[in-house]
Amino acid sequence: MITIDIEKKLRAYNGLYVLRIKKEFIPGGITRITGPSGAGKSTMLKMIAGLISPDNGTIKANGVIWFDAATNINLPPQQRQIGFVFQDYALFPNMTIRQHLEYATDDHIWIDRLLKIGGLDAFIHQKPHQLSGGQQQRLAILRALAIKPKLLLMDEPFSALDITMKAALITALQVLFAELEATVLIVSHNPQELDGISGDEVEIA
């Protein structure tokens, strides 16, 4: 169970406002997180991952405290062992597709399976600058899955994919999520983009 009860001051066009989120995420479930641009969706994911610290509150995962403002507990991201798909992909420019996955795991059978699912098995020696936006996005997803995470955070993960590729990838990913028993949080400013993904839904206004 992932439990968050956090506050963070954010800057908006009309000044500061406080993002408040109190939510429990069911283990092994998928939650679609929607809301307008600037509402704090990406910030929430980064706080869960430990990339940004909340101003107040707590974050707990399966009984382990990841963050507690009152007691100054704040586990670093590497100890939280989260898969994260960044909105800007955050790929390594000098690594090939395969090297991205090998950086995360030495399980070559798993790597080969991911490459096939992502449709990148024919491009393993290509580097990010040689890939289309959609291929880069798929690589970012595969890299996040390479560690077989129990918690996967995805920030606008399908925005660069065409309808056909997105539908096929979503179908394959949901099989992997179930296999890994992963808790998955998917952020999108466009709810229709997440059509085909079954699960809970949270709106951040």
Secondary structure, 3 states (H helix, E strand, C coil): CEEEEEEEEEEECCEEEEEEEEEEECCCCEEEEECCCCCCHHHHHHHHHCCCCCCEEEEEECCEEEEECCCCEECCHHHHCCEEECCCCCCCCCCCHHHHHHHHCCCHHHHHHHHHHCCCCCCCCCCHHHCCHHHHHHHHHHHHHHCCCCEEEEECCCCCCCHHHHHHHHHHHHHHHHHHCCEEEEECCCHHHHCCCCCEEEECC
